[in-house]
Amino acid sequence: MVCSIIVIVLEVVVVVEVVVVVVVTEVVEVKLLEVVVVEVVVVVIVEVVVVVVVELVAVQIVIVDVVEVVIVVVVEYIVSVVVAVVVEEVIVQEEVEALVVVVVKVVVVVVVEVAHVILAVVH
């Protein structure tokens, strides 16, 4: 039970930090507020869905090590933010629609999260 609470807390921290990064990069680039809101909502929805999935998997296999969870979440956060920022810069330079940025970010987050779940299961 304690482990599952820690997982939820860590995931919430990741969500908040990713949202902050997205908002800051968007505001700095002076983009449409609508785009920022959509990105934040999408990221939060994806993360919440994943937290639920990870919880279900973790509860079933009961192997959640606190240190392991911390490491995975930190790596996941760094990867998702770095990729999102890099992708965003590339797309901004290419002047592609903002929707593409959102889609790519969602895909990145989903891929990273799926890897997270697989790691938890395999371990």
C-alpha positions in Angstrom: 0.0 0.0 0.0 2.8 2.4 0.9 4.6 1.6 -2.4 1.4 2.3 -4.4 1.0 5.7 -2.7 4.7 6.5 -3.5 4.1 5.5 -7.1 1.1 7.8 -7.3 3.0 10.7 -5.6 6.0 10.3 -8.0 3.7 10.1 -11.0 1.9 13.3 -9.9 5.3 15.0 -9.5 6.2 14.0 -13.0 2.9 15.2 -14.4 3.4 18.6 -12.7 7.0 19.0 -13.9 6.1 18.1 -17.5 3.2 20.5 -17.4 5.4 23.2 -16.1 8.1 22.6 -18.7 5.5 22.6 -21.5 3.9 25.8 -20.2 7.2 27.6 -19.7 8.5 26.6 -23.2 5.2 27.7 -24.8 5.0 31.0 -22.9 8.7 31.8 -23.7 7.9 31.1 -27.4 4.8 33.3 -27.1 2.4 30.8 -28.6 -1.4 30.6 -28.5 -2.8 30.0 -25.1 -5.2 27.4 -26.6 -2.2 25.3 -27.7 -0.7 25.4 -24.2 -4.0 24.4 -22.6 -4.5 21.5 -25.0 -1.0 20.2 -24.5 -1.3 20.4 -20.7 -4.7 18.6 -20.8 -3.4 15.9 -23.1 -0.3 15.3 -21.0 -2.3 15.1 -17.8 -4.9 12.7 -19.3 -2.1 10.4 -20.7 -0.3 10.4 -17.4 -3.4 9.7 -15.3 -4.4 6.8 -17.6 -0.8 5.4 -17.2 -0.8 5.8 -13.5 -4.0 3.7 -13.3 -2.5 1.0 -15.6 0.8 1.0 -13.7 -1.1 0.7 -10.4 -3.1 -2.3 -11.7 0.0 -4.0 -13.0 2.0 -3.2 -9.8 -0.8 -4.5 -7.6 -1.1 -7.7 -9.5 2.6 -8.6 -9.5 3.4 -6.9 -6.1 7.1 -6.2 -6.9 7.3 -2.4 -6.6 10.6 -1.5 -5.1 10.7 2.2 -4.0 14.2 2.8 -5.3 13.3 1.1 -8.6 10.2 3.3 -8.9 12.2 6.5 -8.2 14.8 5.6 -10.9 12.2 4.7 -13.5 10.2 7.8 -12.9 13.2 10.1 -13.0 14.5 8.5 -16.2 11.0 8.7 -17.7 10.6 12.4 -16.8 14.0 13.3 -18.2 13.4 11.4 -21.5 9.9 12.8 -22.0 10.9 16.4 -21.3 14.1 16.2 -23.4 12.3 14.6 -26.4 9.3 16.9 -26.1 11.5 20.0 -26.1 13.8 18.8 -28.9 10.8 17.7 -31.0 9.1 21.0 -30.3 12.2 23.1 -31.4 12.5 21.1 -34.6 8.8 21.4 -35.4 8.8 25.1 -34.5 11.7 25.7 -36.9 10.0 23.7 -39.7 6.8 25.7 -38.9 4.5 22.7 -38.9 1.1 22.8 -37.3 1.0 23.0 -33.5 -1.3 19.9 -33.5 1.7 17.8 -34.7 3.7 18.9 -31.6 0.9 17.8 -29.4 0.5 14.4 -31.1 4.3 13.8 -31.0 4.5 14.7 -27.3 1.6 12.3 -26.6 3.3 9.5 -28.6 6.6 10.1 -26.7 4.9 10.1 -23.3 2.9 6.9 -24.2 6.1 5.1 -25.5 8.1 6.1 -22.4 5.2 5.0 -20.1 4.7 1.7 -21.9 8.5 1.1 -21.4 7.9 1.9 -17.7 5.2 -0.7 -17.4 7.2 -3.3 -19.3 10.2 -2.7 -17.0 8.1 -3.1 -14.0 6.6 -6.4 -15.3 9.9 -7.8 -16.5 11.8 -6.9 -13.4 
